[in-house]
Amino acid sequence: MTTINEIPLTTIDGEPTTLAEYNGKVLMVVNVASRCGLSPQYAQLEELQKTYGDRGFTVLGFPSNQFLQELSSEDAIKEYCSTTWGVTFPMFEKVRLNGKKAHPLYQELTQTPDEAGKAGKVKWNFEKFVITPAGEVHRFRPDVVPTDPKIVSVIEESLP
């Protein structure tokens, strides 16, 4: 049985990797979209990266066109993220979040219930999954901003 850390991933630059590369860190997996009204959350994601990155935390951005709001190529996404929002956290290739062709990472993550106790499909762009070094997954829906005290407390409590 494959653990979440062993699921094959591909960086936005086409390099194969897994979450095992980030063992011992607090991770925030976020499905992002460049043309979404929530894209200003990129600024808060980068703020978290700068605040906690040196302490064992990283944001992992997973672009998705599942809601038809992402740019067409990884190069365009990369350029948009760096020039518009100054993104320095790791980004990955575009993935599907829901349905039969959902990426295996999202097949696993979407089994986690949110604070209302609802698991299942990603509802929209910028849904956040915080994964602790112990492997606990905390799910935050898109309307919960990255710097919300609920998220920050999970990050701070989980840092090494």
Secondary structure, DSSP 8 states (H G I E B T S, - for coil): ---GGGS-EEBTTS-EE-GGGGTTSEEEEEEE-TTSTTTTHHHHHHHHHHHHGGGTEEEEEEE--TTS-S-SSHHHHHHHHHHHH---S-BB-----SSTT--HHHHHHTTS--TTS--SS--STT-EEEE-TT--EEEE-TTS-TT-HHHHHHHHHH--
